[in-house]
Amino acid sequence: MKKKACALVKKISSNQQQIVSVILRGLMLLSIFLTVGILFSILVYVLIKGIPHLTPELFAWKYTTENVSMMPAIINTLMVTGLSLLIAVPVGIGAAIYLTEYAGRGNKLVSVIRITAETLSGIPSIVYGLFGFLFFVLRLHWNYSILSGSFTLAIMILPLIMRTTEEALKAVPDSYREGSFGLGAGRLRTVFRITLPAAMPGVLSGIILGIGRITGETAALLYTAGTAADIASDVMQPGRTLAVHMYCLINEGLYTNQAYATAVVLLVMVVGINALSSFLVKKMGVKK
């Protein structure tokens, strides 16, 4: 009887595990379909609404109230993106290298830096915008300018780049470092010739995520870079990016169709940047 009871309990337990497994599998598939479906729906909706309104006037070199050109915003977006990355990427990668390769394990300073970075990642962009306005615009007297907006966005994406680079460096096997040390290479040479190239796919992933946040940011730039519709002649001049341009068009309520067309161009830019990064990875000889 005991053997039969044990067998019955095991059978019931096995059936319950199968039921739970089926339920979890169904929930996982449902999550996948919902995620992909929502993304696909947004893309299709934006493309359908925006592509019919893409006209040559929208790409005129100078903005007017008649053509509502987005070309100045495209140029300003490239300027802000390039300058923000120029500031944030070296600092973020350098900090990640220090935390991973040089700081001793169990170092309290490392824990404080990591907690600070995670905290900064969760701060709303409007708070960064207010900080940039008070510090860069007013305190440093940079006024509304591309430089103020770029420094503000660099601070925003710095924790993201630092954390992704740190995780990518941690994923590199210790045998790579040990082999390099065994051949007589120093720590600095090992980092830049062995460890960092091996972690490059993860580093580029963080940079791509940072670019996505830069190109889609509005709140922080409204308080720092301004909403001037012309091309910024230098970094000390104000200028609106594509996202801010789209916000201004929607906010005015007169150029909704042009705002959808701007969204299409913004999507194409993000996809193009991702494709370019993949191409660069292949040219560098790093496999994802």
Secondary structure, 3 states (H helix, E strand, C coil): CHHHHHHHHHHHHHHHHHHHHHHHHHHHHHHHHHHHHHHHHHHHHHHHHHHHHCCHHHHCCCCCCCCCCCHHHHHHHHHHHHHHHHHHHHHHHHHHHHHHHHCCCCCHHHHHHHHHHHHHHCCCHHHHHHHHHHHHHHHCCCCCCHHHHHHHHHHHHHHHHHHHHHHHHHCCCHHHHHHHHHCCCCHHHHHHHHHHHHCHHHHHHHHHHHHHHHHCCCHHHHCCCCCCCCCCCCCCCCCCCHHHHHHHHHHHCCCHHHHHHHHHHHHHHHHHHHHHHHHHHHHCCCCC
